[in-house]
Amino acid sequence: MTPFGITAPGRILFGRGEAAKAPALIRPFGPRGVVVHGANPARAAWLVEALGPGTLALPCTGEPTLADLETALAAARAHRPDWVVSLGGGAALDLGKALAALIPAADGPMEHLEVVGKGLPLKADPLPFIALPTTAGTGAEVTKNAVIGLPELGRKVSLRDDRMVARLAIVDPALTDGCPKAVTLASGLDAVTQVIEPYVSVKATPYTDALARPAIGMGMQALIRLMQDEEAEARDRMAWVSLCGGLALANAGLGAVHGLAGVIGGLTGAAHGAICGALLGPVLQANRAAATGTLRARLDEVCGVLSDALGSTAAEAPAALQAWAWAEGLVGLAALGVREEQHAGIVAAAQGASSMKGNPVVLPERSLREVLEQA
């Protein structure tokens, strides 16, 4: 067996009602802190109030840009916090994770951002970071990077360090109850993607297989149920799938869906989950057509699992998945702002993306352009 390591938070709590334990578990980190929340501050009021007067609440109203990070960083540094908590979707988790990493630093984000910056390691240990996700999708509560947008450059890049992993992640599915259908669909497709890509990754390990393989069918079935009606059990299962995906991708990487999605998100500003949902079926089809041996067998297995949920044959599963998602209201890449004349540039940038390193096959330019056309 090939040696492997495991990257994960120091502690993970999972289950309904677990969020109520957050204030008591956060207080030992110190009396002063920052709570990063989503666009609706009322959803975080209970936590801010429980943590007391030393708490600064900062909003994250969209996927964070460099300008957003710099503004929040100035306010957070002035507050002199002992810890950072994020209560929200993947965007709020990314912003909080980046703040926890950079507040103790003597320099700014560009010293440490990949691709567009110097990509230097952090010089100081991050502040303790505590994550409470309110959507089931990104798995960002258990990963070691924060994604930051630079819209003027048309890019999304990561701030990444092993020490950025949360000290505590509390995954309470009740926080996702009542999530709007469109958000549930997009984030749920992201969660399903993030258990499929690590499972077929060239960097898969027995640890990531154990997390990802059982979650593929569970996630697809739960998402289909949530498109029909609100159901607590389905929310619980989607939250578990999202957590498994975050742990799996943190240790086995991703693939072409995310390699393309990162570039497209930077160009358009469209929601990450919606982009991944549009790409998943076409990428599965392209990978299955090109792969051989063990990796082809894994892709066939994935398609078989999806076909059981979708009521199709395994060969039809990628197309059936795309048709189902469109029927539920997901839109294609053109509606998300991708123009045909941008396809060549997207493919060129995506071929150098870190996520591509895990894809089961090296997809040529022609195949990637066909993926974009189909999506």
C-alpha positions in Angstrom: 0.0 0.0 0.0 1.4 3.4 -0.9 2.0 5.6 2.1 -0.3 8.5 2.7 -1.2 11.2 5.3 -4.4 12.6 6.6 -5.2 16.3 6.9 -8.2 17.1 9.0 -9.4 19.5 11.7 -8.4 18.9 15.3 -12.0 18.1 16.2 -15.2 17.6 14.2 -18.7 17.6 15.7 -21.6 16.3 13.5 -25.3 16.2 14.1 -28.4 18.1 14.8 -28.2 20.4 17.8 -24.4 20.4 17.9 -24.2 24.1 17.0 -25.5 24.9 20.4 -22.2 23.7 21.9 -20.3 26.3 19.9 -20.1 29.2 22.4 -18.8 27.0 25.2 -16.2 25.4 22.9 -15.0 28.8 21.5 -14.6 30.7 24.7 -11.4 28.8 25.8 -9.6 30.2 22.8 -9.8 33.7 24.4 -12.2 36.6 25.2 -12.0 38.4 21.9 -12.9 37.2 18.5 -14.4 37.7 15.0 -17.5 36.1 13.7 -17.8 36.1 9.9 -21.3 35.6 8.7 -23.3 35.6 5.5 -25.4 38.3 4.0 -28.1 38.0 6.7 -26.7 39.0 10.1 -29.8 37.8 11.9 -28.7 34.2 11.3 -25.5 34.8 13.3 -27.1 37.0 16.1 -27.4 34.1 18.5 -23.7 33.2 18.3 -22.5 36.8 18.4 -24.7 37.5 21.5 -23.6 34.3 23.2 -19.9 35.0 22.7 -20.2 38.4 24.4 -19.0 42.0 24.0 -15.5 41.1 22.8 -17.0 39.8 19.5 -16.8 41.7 16.2 -19.3 40.6 13.5 -18.1 40.9 9.9 -20.4 40.3 6.9 -19.5 38.2 3.8 -22.1 39.1 1.2 -20.6 37.1 -1.7 -17.6 35.0 -2.8 -14.8 37.0 -1.3 -12.6 39.2 -3.5 -9.1 40.5 -2.6 -10.7 43.9 -1.9 -13.2 42.3 0.5 -10.4 40.4 2.2 -8.3 43.6 2.6 -11.2 45.5 4.1 -12.2 42.8 6.5 -8.5 42.3 7.4 -8.1 45.9 8.4 -11.1 45.8 10.7 -10.2 42.5 12.2 -6.6 43.4 12.9 -7.8 46.6 14.7 -10.0 44.5 16.9 -7.0 42.3 18.0 -8.9 39.0 18.2 -7.9 35.7 19.8 -9.9 33.6 17.3 -12.0 33.7 14.2 -15.3 31.9 13.6 -17.2 31.5 10.3 -20.9 30.8 10.4 -22.2 30.7 6.8 -21.7 29.1 3.4 -18.5 28.4 1.6 -17.8 32.1 0.9 -18.0 33.0 4.6 -15.9 30.0 5.5 -13.2 31.0 3.0 -13.1 34.7 4.2 -12.9 33.6 7.9 -10.2 31.1 7.1 -8.2 33.7 5.3 -8.6 36.2 8.1 -7.4 33.7 10.7 -4.3 33.1 8.6 -3.5 36.7 7.9 -4.4 38.6 11.1 -1.1 37.5 12.8 0.9 38.1 9.6 3.2 41.2 9.3 2.4 41.5 5.6 -0.6 41.4 3.2 -2.5 38.8 1.2 -0.4 39.2 -2.0 2.7 37.8 -0.2 0.9 34.5 0.2 -1.7 34.1 -2.6 -1.0 31.5 -5.2 -0.5 32.3 -8.9 -1.1 36.1 -8.7 1.0 36.7 -5.6 4.3 35.4 -4.3 2.8 32.2 -2.8 5.1 32.4 0.2 4.4 30.2 3.3 2.8 31.9 6.3 5.4 33.4 8.6 3.2 33.1 11.8 0.8 30.5 12.9 -2.9 31.4 12.1 -5.3 32.3 14.8 -7.6 29.4 15.9 -10.3 29.0 13.2 -13.8 27.5 14.0 -16.2 26.7 11.2 -20.0 26.2 11.2 -21.3 25.7 7.7 -24.9 26.7 6.8 -24.9 25.1 3.4 -24.1 21.5 2.4 -21.7 21.8 -0.5 -18.2 23.1 -0.3 -16.7 21.2 2.6 -14.6 24.3 3.3 -15.0 23.7 7.0 -12.3 20.9 6.8 -10.0 22.1 4.0 -6.7 24.0 4.3 -7.2 26.7 1.7 -9.3 29.8 1.2 -10.4 30.8 -2.3 -10.1 34.5 -3.1 -11.3 36.3 -6.3 -9.5 38.9 -8.3 -12.2 40.0 -10.7 -10.0 42.6 -12.4 -7.7 39.7 -13.4 -10.5 37.3 -14.0 -9.0 34.8 -11.6 -9.8 32.9 -8.4 -6.8 31.8 -6.4 -6.0 30.1 -3.1 -4.3 31.1 0.1 -3.1 27.7 1.3 -1.3 26.3 4.3 -1.6 23.1 6.3 -2.0 25.2 9.5 -5.1 26.9 8.1 -7.2 23.8 8.8 -9.9 24.5 11.4 -9.3 23.8 15.1 -13.0 22.9 15.3 -15.6 22.2 12.7 -19.2 21.9 13.8 -21.4 20.5 11.1 -25.0 20.8 12.3 -27.5 19.9 9.5 -30.2 22.0 11.2 -28.3 25.1 10.1 -29.0 24.1 6.4 -32.8 23.5 7.0 -34.9 25.7 4.6 -32.0 26.6 2.4 -33.5 27.9 -0.9 -34.0 25.3 -3.6 -31.6 26.9 -6.1 -28.8 27.1 -3.4 -29.6 23.6 -2.3 -29.3 22.3 -5.9 -26.0 24.2 -6.7 -24.3 23.4 -3.4 -25.6 19.8 -3.5 -24.1 19.2 -6.9 -20.8 20.7 -5.7 -21.0 18.2 -2.8 -21.6 15.3 -5.1 -18.8 16.4 -7.4 -16.5 16.5 -4.4 -17.0 12.9 -3.5 -16.8 11.8 -7.1 -13.6 13.6 -8.1 -11.5 12.4 -5.1 -12.7 8.8 -5.7 -11.5 8.8 -9.3 -8.4 10.9 -8.6 -5.0 9.6 -9.3 -4.2 10.7 -5.7 -6.9 8.6 -4.1 -6.0 6.7 -0.9 -7.8 4.1 1.2 -8.8 6.9 3.6 -10.4 9.0 0.9 -12.0 6.0 -0.8 -13.7 5.0 2.5 -15.2 8.5 2.8 -16.1 9.2 -0.9 -17.4 5.9 -2.3 -20.4 5.4 0.1 -21.3 9.1 -0.2 -21.8 9.3 -4.0 -25.1 7.5 -4.1 -26.2 8.9 -0.7 -25.6 12.5 -2.0 -27.4 12.0 -5.3 -30.4 10.4 -3.6 -30.6 13.0 -0.9 -30.4 15.8 -3.4 -33.2 14.3 -5.6 -35.3 14.1 -2.4 -34.7 17.7 -1.5 -35.7 18.9 -4.9 -39.1 17.2 -4.2 -39.7 18.5 -0.7 -37.9 19.7 2.5 -36.9 16.8 4.6 -34.7 16.7 7.7 -33.3 13.3 7.0 -32.2 14.3 3.5 -30.6 17.5 4.9 -28.7 15.3 7.4 -27.4 13.1 4.6 -26.4 16.0 2.4 -24.5 17.6 5.3 -22.6 14.3 5.8 -21.8 14.0 2.1 -20.5 17.6 2.1 -18.3 16.9 5.1 -17.0 13.6 3.5 -16.2 15.6 0.3 -14.3 18.2 2.1 -12.1 15.6 3.9 -11.7 13.6 0.7 -10.6 16.5 -1.5 -8.3 17.8 1.2 -6.4 14.5 1.0 -6.9 13.3 -2.6 -7.4 16.5 -4.7 -10.1 17.1 -7.3 -10.2 17.0 -11.1 -11.3 18.7 -14.3 -14.6 19.9 -13.0 -12.9 22.1 -10.4 -10.0 22.9 -12.7 -12.4 24.5 -15.2 -14.7 25.9 -12.5 -12.0 27.9 -10.8 -11.2 29.7 -14.0 -14.9 30.2 -15.0 -15.7 31.6 -11.5 -12.9 34.1 -11.8 -14.1 35.2 -15.2 -17.8 35.4 -14.5 -18.3 35.7 -10.8 -21.0 33.0 -11.1 -21.7 30.8 -8.1 -19.1 28.0 -7.8 -21.7 25.2 -7.2 -23.7 26.2 -10.2 -20.6 26.0 -12.4 -19.6 22.6 -11.0 -23.2 21.4 -11.5 -23.1 22.4 -15.2 -19.7 20.7 -15.7 -20.1 17.5 -13.8 -22.0 15.4 -16.4 -19.8 16.5 -19.4 -16.6 15.9 -17.5 -17.7 12.5 -16.4 -18.5 11.6 -20.0 -15.1 12.9 -21.2 -13.2 11.1 -18.5 -15.0 7.8 -19.0 -14.3 7.9 -22.7 -10.6 8.5 -22.2 -9.7 6.5 -19.1 -8.4 2.9 -19.1 -7.7 0.2 -16.5 -8.5 0.8 -12.8 -9.5 4.4 -13.3 -12.0 3.5 -16.1 -13.4 0.8 -13.8 -13.9 3.5 -11.1 -15.6 5.8 -13.5 -17.9 3.0 -14.6 -18.7 2.3 -11.0 -19.5 6.0 -10.3 -21.8 6.0 -13.4 -23.5 2.9 -12.1 -24.2 4.4 -8.7 -25.6 7.6 -10.4 -27.7 5.5 -12.7 -29.4 3.8 -9.8 -30.4 7.1 -8.4 -31.4 8.6 -11.7 -33.2 5.6 -13.2 -30.9 5.4 -16.3 -28.3 3.0 -17.6 -24.7 3.5 -16.5 -23.7 4.6 -20.0 -26.5 7.2 -19.9 -25.7 8.5 -16.4 -23.6 11.6 -17.3 -26.3 12.8 -19.8 -29.1 11.8 -17.4 -27.5 13.8 -14.6 -27.2 16.9 -16.7 -30.8 16.5 -17.9 -32.1 16.1 -14.4 -30.2 19.1 -13.1 -31.5 21.3 -15.9 -35.0 20.1 -15.3 -34.6 21.2 -11.6 -33.6 24.7 -12.7 -29.8 24.6 -13.1 -28.6 26.7 -16.0 -25.8 26.1 -18.5 -22.5 28.0 -18.7 -23.8 30.4 -21.3 -26.5 31.6 -18.9 -23.8 32.0 -16.2 -21.9 34.4 -18.4 -19.4 32.2 -20.4 -19.1 33.2 -24.0 -18.0 30.8 -26.7 -15.0 33.0 -27.7 -13.7 32.6 -24.1 -13.5 28.8 -24.3 -9.9 28.6 -25.6 -8.7 30.9 -22.9 -10.6 29.0 -20.2 -9.1 25.7 -21.4 -5.6 27.1 -21.5 -5.8 28.5 -17.9 -7.5 25.4 -16.6 -4.8 23.0 -17.9 -2.4 24.6 -15.4 -4.8 24.6 -12.5 -3.8 22.6 -9.4 -7.1 20.6 -9.4 -6.3 19.2 -12.9 -3.4 17.2 -11.3 -5.9 14.8 -9.7 -8.0 14.1 -12.9 -7.9 10.4 -13.8 -6.7 11.2 -17.3 -5.0 14.2 -19.0 -7.8 15.6 -21.1 -6.5 17.3 -24.3 -7.6 20.7 -25.4 -10.2 19.3 -27.8 -11.9 17.3 -25.1 -12.0 20.2 -22.7 -13.5 22.5 -25.3 -16.2 19.8 -26.0 -16.9 19.7 -22.3 -17.5 23.5 -22.3 -19.7 23.3 -25.3 -21.8 20.5 -23.7 -22.1 22.4 -20.4 
